[in-house]
Amino acid sequence: MRDNLVRMLRDGAQVSDLFPGILGYEKTVLPGLVNAILSRHDFILLGLRGQAKTRILRSLVRFLDRYVPAIDGTDLNENPFRPITTQGRRIVAEHGGDTPIRWLETEERYQEKLATPDVTIADLIGDVDPIKAATQRLSYADQGVIHYGIVPRTNRGIFAINEVPDLPPRIQVGLLNILEEKDFQIRGFPLRIPLDICMVFSANPEDYTNRGNIISPLKDRIDSQIITHYPADMEHALAITRQEAWESRNGAASIVIPEYFRELIEDVAFEARGSEFVDQKSGVSARMTIALLENVISNVERRCLQHGDGVAYPRLSDLHMALPAITGKLELVYEGEQEGPALVARKIIGQAVRRTFRRYFPKPDVKVRDGKEGKAGEEEAETSADGTSPYAPIVRWFSQGNTVETADDLVYRDYAQRLAQVDGLRELAEAGLKIGAAEEAGLAMELVLEGLHQHSMVSKRDLDSTTSYRDMLKAMFDQMSDEDDPD
């Protein structure tokens, strides 16, 4: 592994080229991986779920030789020039230069084991096989009665253990000699078989730092500890989801996902990773945004197939229809459980809309009324050249008693027409989002309305798959009337 990595670096390969498909780690995780391989270290990847740990471990095979020779008829992939077992040495002594050889490809030299409580020493290291001894009439003092486990069978390769703290402590003890002395022992056999093996691990940081989950001697013998993380910026988050999500559908419709809507999907993950209702020790997997985008596309596809649309854009309702992609991937704290997964997910979507809205539009002001400006929080709201709010026409239109109602199953023409009747909405949406197609206008206008709702400038009411927007003050008075009504 080291020699091949050295050759790649000498040939001009950049760190990011060494691990294709691993995005966002170019300046953090990947340099640590390169240093570990150059140091010939066994190492562990510490990170929350959905941080590409397993993919990184599986990508290590590219640093192995494409083919290596092994003595045919042995269990441990023995080098014909350096046999390590009695059986291997016997074969070489008998056949000499005619020793039977089999060629091992890189994929055969990578093995992986998920640590579970039922894993045994026999599974990993090996044990005496009484059936083998009986059928071959071997003495129990003969090494031939040994059935080797998966670790020694990966000799001259890479062995990975996922979630290593889940291994029982007595099994962890069995790995100590392999990590330090690179040999192992089975039962009472006085043998020490040296292995040429790279041991790599993955774990959750919380489990790994808990002394009750992993024994200290094992931590001490893992040479390098590399910390993974979630995407730190929008650029890498978008690239990961774009790379992993299944977008190329074979339906009749052409589904277009604008860049700002992709950002909105990533904002859902960013908001979830900061939510007080979500258990941050468990993390929010990158798989959430991948599944969310796929579900959104599927909901658009379903609507297209029903209405016969040729070109289609998503709607905000598609995010809510894709709630199953969110709720199943959030570990909630007690307060979140009290709220309920669906309600927490809807709140996170609302916060994500607010974040995306602020990226493209001026800061709104909750006190905008009849074009006059006030303050919102500690910041000044943004105004146009004449000192009026760009949202004043929209707020005024709703204050006149008008409402807008949309539904997930509306045909696009009705959907867009209902939104376009709001004064100044379409012009503002097109100016902020730089709309490139007529079919995109509906999404842009709805994003503006939802953004204003998240800033408490417009009221919204959800009922099943129907959403209605109306004046905030009228909604408040109606709610007070409902509470006063004894019926």
C-alpha positions in Angstrom: 0.0 0.0 0.0 2.8 2.4 0.9 4.8 1.7 -2.2 1.8 2.2 -4.5 0.8 5.5 -2.7 4.4 6.8 -3.1 4.3 6.0 -6.8 1.0 7.8 -7.2 2.2 10.9 -5.4 5.4 10.9 -7.5 3.3 10.7 -10.6 1.6 14.0 -9.6 -1.6 12.7 -8.1 -3.4 15.2 -5.8 -4.8 14.1 -2.4 -8.3 14.4 -3.8 -7.4 12.2 -6.7 -6.4 9.4 -4.4 -9.9 8.9 -3.1 -12.4 9.4 -6.0 -15.9 10.1 -4.9 -15.0 11.3 -1.4 -16.0 14.9 -1.3 -15.4 17.6 1.3 -12.4 16.0 3.0 -9.6 17.3 0.8 -8.1 19.5 3.5 -9.2 17.6 6.6 -9.6 13.8 6.5 -7.7 12.8 3.4 -4.3 14.2 4.4 -4.6 12.2 7.6 -5.4 9.1 5.6 -2.4 9.6 3.3 -0.1 10.1 6.3 -1.4 6.9 8.0 -0.7 4.8 4.9 2.7 6.4 4.4 3.4 5.5 8.1 2.1 1.9 7.6 -0.4 2.6 10.4 -3.5 0.7 11.4 -6.1 3.4 11.8 -9.7 4.2 12.9 -12.2 6.6 11.4 -14.3 8.4 14.0 -17.5 10.0 12.9 -21.2 10.2 13.1 -23.4 8.2 10.7 -23.5 9.1 7.0 -20.0 10.5 6.9 -18.6 8.1 4.2 -16.5 6.1 6.7 -17.3 2.7 5.1 -16.8 4.1 1.6 -13.4 5.4 2.6 -12.4 2.0 4.0 -13.5 0.2 0.9 -11.6 2.6 -1.3 -8.3 1.6 0.2 -8.1 -1.4 -2.1 -6.8 0.9 -4.9 -3.5 1.1 -3.0 -3.0 -2.7 -3.2 -1.2 -4.4 -6.1 -3.7 -5.5 -8.8 -2.6 -9.1 -8.6 -0.4 -11.0 -6.1 0.7 -14.7 -6.2 -0.4 -17.1 -3.4 0.3 -20.7 -2.7 -2.6 -22.7 -4.0 -4.1 -25.1 -1.4 -3.4 -22.9 1.7 -5.9 -20.9 3.7 -3.9 -17.7 4.5 -3.0 -16.3 1.0 0.7 -17.2 1.7 3.5 -15.7 -0.3 5.3 -18.5 -2.2 8.6 -16.9 -1.3 7.7 -16.6 2.4 5.3 -19.3 3.5 4.1 -18.7 7.1 2.3 -22.0 8.0 3.5 -25.6 8.3 1.2 -26.5 5.4 2.6 -23.7 3.2 6.2 -24.7 3.9 5.4 -28.3 3.2 3.9 -27.5 -0.2 6.9 -25.4 -1.2 9.4 -28.0 0.0 7.6 -30.7 -2.0 7.1 -28.8 -5.3 9.9 -26.3 -5.3 9.8 -24.2 -8.5 6.6 -26.1 -9.5 4.6 -24.9 -6.4 1.0 -24.4 -7.5 0.1 -20.7 -7.6 -3.2 -18.8 -7.6 -3.4 -15.1 -8.3 -5.4 -12.9 -5.9 -7.1 -9.7 -7.2 -7.5 -6.6 -5.0 -11.2 -7.3 -4.3 -10.3 -10.7 -2.8 -7.9 -9.0 -0.4 -10.4 -6.8 1.3 -12.7 -8.2 4.0 -15.1 -6.4 6.2 -16.9 -7.3 9.4 -19.7 -5.4 11.2 -19.1 -5.7 14.9 -22.1 -7.2 16.7 -22.5 -8.7 20.2 -22.6 -12.2 18.7 -19.2 -12.1 17.1 -16.8 -14.7 18.5 -13.1 -15.3 18.6 -13.6 -18.3 16.3 -15.2 -15.9 13.7 -12.4 -13.5 13.8 -9.2 -15.4 14.7 -10.1 -19.1 14.4 -10.6 -22.3 16.5 -9.9 -26.0 16.5 -12.2 -27.9 14.1 -12.9 -31.4 15.6 -14.8 -32.5 12.5 -11.7 -31.7 10.4 -9.5 -33.6 12.8 -11.8 -36.6 12.6 -12.3 -36.7 8.8 -8.6 -36.2 8.1 -7.5 -38.4 11.0 -5.3 -35.6 12.4 -3.8 -35.3 15.9 -5.1 -32.3 17.9 -1.4 -31.4 18.1 -1.3 -31.0 14.3 -1.9 -27.4 12.9 -4.0 -29.0 10.3 -7.0 -29.1 12.7 -7.2 -25.4 12.9 -10.0 -23.6 11.2 -8.8 -20.0 10.6 -11.1 -17.0 11.1 -11.7 -14.2 8.7 -8.8 -12.0 10.0 -5.9 -14.4 9.2 -7.7 -15.4 6.0 -7.2 -11.7 4.9 -3.4 -12.1 5.2 -1.7 -9.8 2.6 -4.8 -7.6 2.5 -7.0 -5.1 4.4 -9.4 -6.1 7.1 -12.0 -3.6 8.3 -14.2 -3.7 11.4 -17.2 -1.3 11.4 -18.5 0.0 14.8 -15.6 -1.6 16.7 -16.8 -0.5 20.2 -19.7 -2.9 19.8 -17.3 -5.9 20.0 -17.4 -7.5 23.4 -14.3 -6.7 25.5 -13.0 -10.3 25.4 -13.1 -10.2 21.6 -11.3 -6.9 21.6 -8.5 -8.5 23.6 -8.1 -11.0 20.8 -7.1 -8.2 18.4 -4.2 -6.9 20.5 -1.5 -9.2 19.2 -2.6 -8.7 15.6 -2.3 -5.0 15.9 1.0 -4.8 17.6 3.0 -7.9 16.9 1.2 -8.8 13.7 0.7 -12.4 14.8 -2.0 -14.5 16.5 -2.5 -17.6 18.5 -5.3 -20.1 18.6 -6.3 -22.1 21.6 -3.4 -23.9 23.2 -1.2 -24.2 20.0 2.3 -22.9 20.7 2.4 -21.2 17.3 2.9 -17.6 16.3 1.9 -16.9 12.7 3.1 -13.5 11.4 0.5 -11.7 9.3 0.9 -9.1 6.6 -2.3 -7.2 7.2 -3.6 -3.7 7.5 -6.3 -3.3 10.2 -8.8 -0.4 9.8 -11.8 0.5 11.9 -14.7 2.8 12.1 -16.7 4.0 15.2 -19.0 6.6 16.5 -17.0 9.2 18.6 -19.3 8.9 21.6 -18.9 5.1 21.7 -15.2 5.2 21.1 -14.5 7.7 24.0 -16.6 5.7 26.5 -14.2 3.4 28.4 -17.1 1.0 28.9 -17.3 0.4 25.2 -13.7 -0.1 24.1 -10.8 -1.3 26.1 -7.9 1.1 26.6 -5.1 -1.3 25.3 -7.0 -1.6 22.0 -7.2 2.2 21.6 -3.5 2.5 22.4 -2.6 0.0 19.7 -4.5 1.7 16.9 -1.8 3.9 15.4 -3.9 6.8 13.9 -7.2 8.3 14.8 -8.9 10.3 12.0 -12.0 12.4 12.6 -14.6 12.6 9.9 -17.3 15.3 9.6 -20.4 16.5 7.7 -20.1 18.9 4.8 -19.0 22.2 6.1 -20.3 24.3 3.2 -23.0 24.4 0.7 -20.8 23.6 -2.3 -19.6 20.3 -0.9 -23.1 19.4 0.4 -24.6 20.0 -3.1 -21.8 18.0 -4.8 -22.3 14.9 -2.5 -26.1 14.8 -3.0 -25.8 15.4 -6.7 -23.3 12.5 -6.9 -25.3 10.0 -4.9 -29.0 10.8 -5.6 -30.8 8.9 -8.3 -32.1 11.6 -10.6 -32.2 10.1 -14.1 -35.7 8.8 -14.3 -37.1 6.9 -17.3 -40.5 8.7 -17.2 -42.0 10.7 -20.0 -41.6 14.1 -18.2 -38.4 16.1 -17.9 -38.0 17.1 -14.3 -35.8 20.2 -13.6 -34.5 20.9 -10.1 -33.3 24.5 -9.9 -30.1 25.2 -8.0 -31.8 27.2 -5.2 -34.2 24.3 -4.6 -31.2 22.0 -4.3 -29.8 24.5 -1.7 -33.1 24.4 0.1 -32.8 20.6 0.4 -29.3 21.0 1.8 -30.5 23.7 4.2 -32.9 21.1 5.7 -29.9 19.1 6.7 -28.0 22.1 8.0 -31.0 23.2 10.1 -31.5 19.6 11.4 -27.9 19.5 12.5 -28.5 22.6 14.7 -32.0 21.8 15.8 -32.7 21.6 19.6 -35.2 18.8 18.9 -32.6 16.5 17.3 -30.0 14.4 19.1 -26.8 15.9 17.8 -24.7 13.0 19.3 -26.4 10.7 16.7 -26.0 13.2 13.9 -28.0 13.7 10.7 -26.8 11.5 7.9 -25.9 12.8 4.5 -28.3 10.0 3.3 -31.2 12.2 4.4 -30.7 14.9 1.7 -30.1 12.1 -0.9 -33.3 10.4 0.0 -35.1 13.7 0.3 -34.1 14.8 -3.2 -35.1 11.4 -4.6 -38.5 11.6 -2.9 -39.1 15.1 -4.1 -38.3 14.0 -7.7 -40.7 11.0 -7.3 -43.5 13.3 -6.1 -43.0 15.6 -9.1 -42.8 12.5 -11.4 -46.1 11.2 -10.0 -47.8 14.5 -10.6 -46.4 14.7 -14.1 -47.7 11.2 -15.0 -51.2 12.1 -13.7 -51.4 15.5 -15.5 -49.4 14.6 -18.6 -46.8 17.4 -18.2 -43.8 17.4 -20.4 -41.6 19.7 -18.3 -42.0 20.0 -14.6 -40.5 21.9 -11.6 -40.9 20.9 -7.9 -43.1 22.8 -5.5 -42.7 23.4 -1.8 -45.5 20.9 -1.2 -43.2 18.3 -2.6 -40.9 18.7 0.4 -43.8 18.0 2.8 -44.8 15.0 0.7 -41.3 13.7 1.2 -41.4 13.8 5.0 -40.7 10.0 5.2 -37.2 10.7 4.0 -36.7 13.0 7.0 -38.5 11.5 9.9 -36.8 8.1 9.6 -33.4 9.7 9.8 -33.8 12.0 12.8 -33.0 10.8 16.3 -35.0 13.1 18.6 -34.3 14.2 22.1 -37.1 14.1 24.7 -38.5 17.5 23.7 -38.6 16.4 20.1 -40.4 13.2 20.9 -43.0 15.3 22.7 -43.5 17.4 19.6 -43.6 14.3 17.3 -41.3 13.5 14.3 -43.6 14.9 11.7 -44.0 18.3 13.4 -40.3 18.5 14.1 -39.6 17.8 10.4 -42.1 20.5 9.3 -40.4 23.0 11.6 -37.0 22.1 10.2 -38.3 22.6 6.6 -39.7 26.0 7.6 -36.4 27.0 9.0 -34.6 25.8 5.9 -37.0 27.9 3.7 -36.2 30.9 5.9 -32.4 30.3 5.4 -32.8 29.9 1.6 -35.1 32.9 1.3 -32.6 35.1 3.1 -29.9 34.0 0.7 -31.7 35.4 -2.4 -34.1 38.2 -1.1 -33.7 41.3 1.0 -34.3 41.0 4.8 -38.0 41.4 5.5 -39.5 43.4 8.2 -42.5 42.1 10.3 -43.7 45.7 10.8 -44.1 46.5 7.0 -47.6 47.9 6.6 -48.7 50.2 3.8 -45.1 50.5 2.6 -43.8 51.9 5.8 -40.6 50.5 7.4 -39.7 49.6 10.9 -37.1 47.3 12.5 -37.0 43.6 12.7 -34.9 42.3 15.6 -31.5 43.9 15.8 -31.0 44.5 12.1 -32.4 47.1 9.7 -34.7 45.7 7.1 -33.6 46.3 3.5 -35.6 48.9 1.5 -35.7 50.0 -2.1 -34.4 53.3 -3.4 -37.6 55.2 -2.5 -37.4 53.9 1.1 -40.3 51.4 0.8 -40.2 47.7 1.4 -40.1 45.4 -1.7 -42.7 43.3 0.1 -45.2 46.1 0.8 -47.4 45.4 -2.3 -47.6 41.7 -1.3 -48.5 42.4 2.4 -51.0 45.1 1.3 -52.7 42.7 -1.0 -53.3 40.2 1.8 -54.4 42.9 4.2 -57.2 43.7 1.8 -58.8 40.3 2.7 -57.4 38.3 -0.2 -56.2 34.7 0.1 -54.2 32.3 -2.0 -54.8 28.5 -1.8 -52.5 25.9 -3.5 -52.6 22.2 -3.5 -50.2 19.4 -4.4 -52.5 17.9 -7.1 -53.2 21.2 -8.9 -52.3 21.3 -12.6 -49.4 23.7 -13.2 -51.6 26.4 -14.9 -54.0 26.7 -12.0 -51.1 26.6 -9.5 -49.2 29.4 -11.2 -52.3 31.5 -11.8 -53.4 31.5 -8.2 -50.0 32.7 -7.0 -49.6 35.3 -9.8 -52.7 37.2 -8.7 -50.8 38.5 -5.7 -49.6 42.0 -6.4 -45.9 42.3 -7.0 -45.2 38.6 -6.2 -44.1 37.4 -9.6 -41.9 40.4 -10.3 -40.2 40.0 -6.9 -39.7 36.3 -7.4 -38.3 36.6 -10.9 -35.9 39.4 -9.8 -34.5 37.5 -6.8 -34.2 34.0 -8.3 -33.4 34.8 -12.0 -36.1 32.5 -13.4 -35.1 30.9 -16.7 -38.3 29.2 -17.7 -42.0 29.9 -17.4 -42.7 26.7 -15.6 -40.4 27.7 -12.8 -42.4 30.8 -11.9 -44.8 28.9 -9.6 -42.1 27.5 -7.4 -40.3 30.9 -7.2 -43.5 32.7 -6.1 -44.4 30.0 -3.6 -40.9 30.3 -2.1 -41.4 34.0 -1.6 -44.7 33.5 0.2 -43.3 30.8 2.4 -40.3 33.0 3.2 -42.6 35.8 4.2 -44.6 33.4 6.4 -41.4 32.3 8.1 -40.8 35.9 8.9 -44.3 36.3 10.3 -45.5 38.7 7.5 -48.0 36.3 6.0 -50.2 33.7 7.7 -50.4 30.1 6.4 -52.7 27.3 7.1 -52.1 23.6 6.1 -54.8 21.1 5.7 -53.8 17.7 4.3 -52.2 18.6 0.9 -53.8 22.1 0.7 -52.0 25.3 1.7 -53.6 28.7 2.1 -51.9 32.0 2.6 -53.7 35.1 4.0 -53.2 38.2 6.1 -51.4 37.8 9.4 -53.6 40.1 11.4 -56.9 38.6 10.1 -55.6 35.2 10.9 -54.8 36.3 14.5 -58.3 37.8 15.0 -60.0 34.7 13.5 -58.0 32.5 15.9 -59.0 34.7 18.9 -62.7 34.4 17.8 -62.4 30.7 17.6 -61.0 30.5 21.1 -63.8 32.7 22.5 -66.5 30.7 20.8 -67.9 28.2 23.4 -69.0 25.8 20.6 
